[in-house]
Amino acid sequence: MQSRSHGRRLDAVSGPLTPRTPRIVAARRLHRRRDREATGRFLAEGPQAVREALARSGTVLELFGTPAALDRYRELAAQADAADLPVSEVTDAALAGLAETVAPQGLIAVCQHLDLPLATALARAPRLVTVLADIRDPGNAGTVLRTADAAGAQTVVFAGTAVDPYNGKVVRASAGSLFHVDVVRAPDPLQVLADLRAAGLAVLATTGYGADDLDDLVDAGRLAAPTAWVFGSEAHGLPAELTAAAAARVRVPLHGRAESLNLAAAAAVCLYASARAQRRPLSPHPAEATPAVEEAAAVEEVAAVEAGTAIETVEESGRP
């Protein structure tokens, strides 16, 4: 039974829910992985995560919020109401018990798991896939997921002993991107790579000691093809059997004195290299350039020189 108050659909209870309310107790248990697995549910904290979760139909099951937050983010409460979802006012103490941040923003959604089988994801013919192989750090995993989404990856695979994608820190670090991509959980990384190859994707393993330089792959046009990037943990990298199963073992060139890049930075460089290659037509190799292309390049060069000369002339004329 529900009642309406100020345009929001609220539970017909006397006052906001407290930390001892059974539904709050049940939701708080979702901080534990075993309870997330048992129920197929997880928590999305904060207005950004709630907004993106609501935008993915059928994901949110219930919305909790303090009275102040439900008023501040009334459009989200209204959206949940329009989807016939229960919206429950909770006390600050109840919200603090559900949240995992020091200064929660007052909204938490109970969501259902999103992951799907790899075969289902591959049937959608993704052109850019990200594989997180045995990455256990939730902050790194969530950040790479967010980067993959930003670069246009359609699928993110949590393979092997990778962290639970529904871990609260992963969800927060993804900044809503968890709800934008196809999430896959797969226990066998080697089988994942075999399935990706069978689907026609070029499987590229990242390693600081790889034989293939990322810049060389870009110059050769190899990143324009459908690609799956495989990333390992920041501490241990990828195991030998996974790098051996890849089509190339890729290193990001380091031009300065840094020993290495962290996982998130390396993933961003690699994924955006693929994103650019897949979205921009390749220019002919200089040795194979056609006369028309050479002429156009020459015209552009002359125009650039003339523009620079004109600027210099103006600057000279303005000097005392």
Secondary structure, DSSP 8 states (H G I E B T S, - for coil): -EEEETTEEEESSSSSB-TTSHHHHHHHGGGSHHHHHHHTEEEEESHHHHHHHHHSTT-EEEEEE-HHHHHHTHHHHHHHHHTT--EEEB-HHHHHHH--SSS--SEEEEEE-----HHHHHTT--SEEEEEES---HHHHHHHHHHHHHHT--EEEEETT---TTSHHHHHHTTTGGGTSEEEEES-HHHHHHHHHHTT-EEEEE-TT-SEEHHHHHHTTGGGS-EEEEE-BTTTB--HHHHHHSSEEEE----SS-S---HHHHHHHHHHHHHHHHHS-----GGG--HHHHHHHHHHHHHHHHHHHHHHHHHHHT--
